[in-house]
């Protein structure tokens, strides 16, 4: 059973710059993928915040070199270097709850759509998960 997280203290920012890009994806599947990425960020931000900046979650989109790039950034505790290389392994988790399948499933879904998913993190600074999907058409450039 997943922990409930109080969202009232988390600032959510949007930097959406890909409104004209057209990509091919399963909307239901990607709704779950993006939901999982946001859920992971919120859970990371729910921990102790003493001597830390106010919790912040930023969702960004942009088009670059034929790719739609979507990222979920948080300023949470980050992921240790020894765990960073394992985050996409099935059943691996640093949490005391959950299955450890969320990120592996997200990775598989993104790759099945011809995309890439990457995660970068700095301990005590936060984590960024980036998803890239190939753009079929960019109406702004047309």
Order of alpha helices (4+ residues) and beta strands (2+ residues): beta-beta-alpha-beta-beta-alpha-alpha-beta-beta
